[in-house]
């Protein structure tokens, strides 16, 4: 599994989805219970910025979780720029060494944090695409790497509330559908 080499392609795919979202879609529901498109985009912008700081082992700065980035002009372009910078920061092999944090405390293994950020692009990219009626386009290698990363960590994600219960998906379903189901989402979800 080579998450590092697939960070930029995953970021590009997520950026393409966000760049296509229109202002009138921000209040649409998403597969994330209680979150609309606006909330999910704000989540992605916030954590992508924190992810760059984590890769560089720097303290987190900037607004907190209550900030509405979508109220500012050019939010989609700023997300695209930020997620690319974050992916680029994780290209440094040193980013994957030791411990780092997304916001405080002693942090976690850097490799685990990098994996979370990678998964955010795929899973939340799918969430936004499903919420706005778009077909997400992720490179096959990104999906393969995300599957390999997600299988051993999904149960821990459920314990910490990051994922809901697994949604059964046939073994011969497309890989993205299996990823979505494993992360507690129904690949057939519609707004």
C-alpha positions as CSV (number, residue, x, y, z in Angstrom):
1,X,0.0,0.0,0.0
2,X,1.5,3.3,-1.0
3,X,-0.7,6.1,0.4
4,X,2.0,8.7,-0.1
5,X,2.2,8.2,-3.9
6,X,-1.6,8.5,-4.2
7,X,-2.2,11.5,-2.0
8,X,-2.0,14.0,-4.9
9,X,-4.3,12.0,-7.2
10,X,-6.8,11.6,-4.4
11,X,-6.6,15.3,-3.6
12,X,-7.1,16.2,-7.3
13,X,-10.2,14.0,-7.5
14,X,-11.7,15.6,-4.3
15,X,-10.8,19.1,-5.6
16,X,-12.6,18.4,-8.9
17,X,-15.8,17.4,-7.0
18,X,-15.7,20.5,-4.8
19,X,-14.9,22.9,-7.7
20,X,-18.1,21.7,-9.4
21,X,-20.4,22.4,-6.5
22,X,-22.7,25.4,-6.9
23,X,-23.8,27.8,-4.2
24,X,-27.4,26.6,-4.4
25,X,-26.3,23.1,-3.5
26,X,-24.7,24.0,-0.2
27,X,-27.9,23.3,1.8
28,X,-28.4,19.8,0.3
29,X,-28.3,16.8,2.6
30,X,-25.3,14.4,2.5
31,X,-24.9,10.8,3.4
32,X,-23.2,12.1,6.7
33,X,-26.1,12.2,9.2
34,X,-26.9,15.7,10.2
35,X,-24.4,17.3,7.7
36,X,-25.4,19.3,4.7
37,X,-23.0,20.0,1.8
38,X,-21.9,23.3,3.5
39,X,-21.0,21.5,6.7
40,X,-19.0,18.8,4.8
41,X,-17.1,21.3,2.7
42,X,-16.3,23.3,5.8
43,X,-15.0,20.1,7.4
44,X,-12.8,19.3,4.4
45,X,-11.4,22.8,4.2
46,X,-10.6,22.9,8.0
47,X,-9.0,19.4,8.2
48,X,-7.1,19.8,4.9
49,X,-5.4,22.9,6.4
50,X,-4.7,21.1,9.6
51,X,-3.4,18.2,7.5
52,X,-0.7,20.4,5.9
53,X,0.4,21.6,9.4
54,X,0.5,17.9,10.5
55,X,2.7,16.9,7.6
56,X,5.1,19.7,8.4
57,X,4.9,19.0,12.2
58,X,3.8,22.6,12.8
59,X,1.3,23.9,15.3
60,X,-2.3,24.2,14.0
61,X,-3.3,27.8,13.3
62,X,-6.4,29.5,11.8
63,X,-10.1,29.3,12.4
64,X,-11.8,26.5,14.3
65,X,-14.6,24.0,13.6
66,X,-17.3,26.7,13.9
67,X,-15.9,28.8,11.0
68,X,-18.0,28.9,7.8
69,X,-15.4,28.9,5.0
70,X,-18.2,28.8,2.4
71,X,-19.3,32.3,3.5
72,X,-16.1,33.6,2.0
73,X,-15.8,34.2,-1.8
74,X,-13.7,31.7,-3.7
75,X,-14.1,28.9,-1.1
76,X,-14.0,26.1,-3.7
77,X,-10.8,27.4,-5.3
78,X,-9.2,27.9,-1.8
79,X,-10.1,24.3,-0.9
80,X,-8.6,23.0,-4.2
81,X,-5.4,25.0,-3.5
82,X,-5.2,23.8,0.2
83,X,-5.8,20.1,-0.5
84,X,-3.1,20.2,-3.2
85,X,-0.7,21.9,-0.7
86,X,-1.6,19.3,1.9
87,X,-1.0,16.4,-0.6
88,X,2.3,18.0,-1.6
89,X,3.4,18.4,2.1
90,X,2.8,14.6,2.6
91,X,5.2,13.8,-0.3
92,X,8.1,14.5,2.0
93,X,9.1,11.1,3.5
94,X,9.7,12.9,6.9
95,X,6.0,13.7,7.1
96,X,5.3,10.0,7.6
97,X,7.8,9.6,10.4
98,X,7.2,9.9,14.2
99,X,4.1,11.5,15.6
100,X,2.0,14.4,14.6
101,X,-1.4,16.0,15.4
102,X,-4.4,17.5,13.7
103,X,-5.1,19.8,16.6
104,X,-3.5,19.1,19.9
105,X,-2.4,16.6,22.5
106,X,0.4,14.1,21.9
107,X,-0.9,13.3,18.5
108,X,-0.8,9.9,16.8
109,X,1.6,8.1,14.4
110,X,2.1,10.3,11.4
111,X,1.4,7.4,9.1
112,X,-2.1,7.1,10.7
113,X,-2.8,10.8,10.3
114,X,-1.7,10.7,6.6
115,X,-4.0,7.8,6.0
116,X,-6.9,9.7,7.6
117,X,-6.4,12.7,5.3
118,X,-6.1,10.4,2.3
119,X,-9.4,8.7,3.2
120,X,-11.1,12.0,3.7
121,X,-10.5,12.8,0.0
122,X,-12.0,9.6,-1.1
123,X,-14.9,9.1,1.4
124,X,-16.0,12.7,1.7
125,X,-15.4,13.2,-2.0
126,X,-17.9,10.4,-2.6
127,X,-20.3,12.0,0.0
128,X,-20.3,15.3,-1.8
129,X,-20.7,13.7,-5.2
130,X,-23.6,11.6,-4.0
131,X,-25.2,14.7,-2.3
132,X,-25.0,16.8,-5.5
133,X,-25.8,14.1,-8.1
134,X,-22.3,13.8,-9.5
135,X,-20.3,10.8,-10.5
136,X,-17.1,10.8,-8.6
137,X,-14.0,10.0,-10.6
138,X,-11.1,8.4,-8.6
139,X,-8.2,6.8,-10.3
140,X,-8.2,3.0,-9.8
141,X,-4.9,3.0,-7.9
142,X,-6.4,5.6,-5.4
143,X,-9.3,3.2,-4.8
144,X,-7.1,0.2,-4.4
145,X,-4.9,1.9,-1.9
146,X,-7.9,3.3,0.0
147,X,-9.4,-0.2,0.2
148,X,-6.1,-1.7,1.5
149,X,-5.9,1.2,4.1
150,X,-9.5,1.0,5.2
151,X,-9.9,-2.7,5.7
152,X,-7.7,-3.0,8.8
153,X,-8.8,0.4,10.2
154,X,-12.6,0.4,9.7
155,X,-13.5,-1.2,13.0
156,X,-11.4,1.4,14.9
157,X,-13.2,4.1,12.9
158,X,-16.5,2.7,14.1
159,X,-15.4,2.6,17.7
160,X,-14.4,6.3,17.5
161,X,-17.6,7.3,15.7
162,X,-15.9,8.2,12.4
163,X,-17.9,5.5,10.6
164,X,-21.3,4.0,11.0
165,X,-22.1,0.3,10.8
166,X,-20.9,-1.4,7.7
167,X,-23.4,-1.5,4.9
168,X,-23.3,-4.9,3.2
169,X,-22.1,-4.6,-0.4
170,X,-21.6,-7.6,-2.8
171,X,-18.0,-8.7,-3.2
172,X,-18.2,-8.2,-6.9
173,X,-19.5,-4.6,-6.6
174,X,-17.3,-1.8,-7.9
175,X,-14.4,-1.1,-5.5
176,X,-15.7,2.4,-4.7
177,X,-19.1,0.9,-3.6
178,X,-17.2,-1.5,-1.3
179,X,-15.2,1.3,0.2
180,X,-18.4,3.3,0.8
181,X,-20.1,0.4,2.4
182,X,-17.2,-0.5,4.6
183,X,-17.1,3.1,5.8
184,X,-20.8,2.9,6.9
185,X,-22.4,4.5,3.9
186,X,-25.0,3.1,1.5
187,X,-23.6,3.3,-2.1
188,X,-27.2,3.6,-3.3
189,X,-27.9,6.7,-1.1
190,X,-29.8,9.5,-2.7
191,X,-30.7,12.9,-1.3
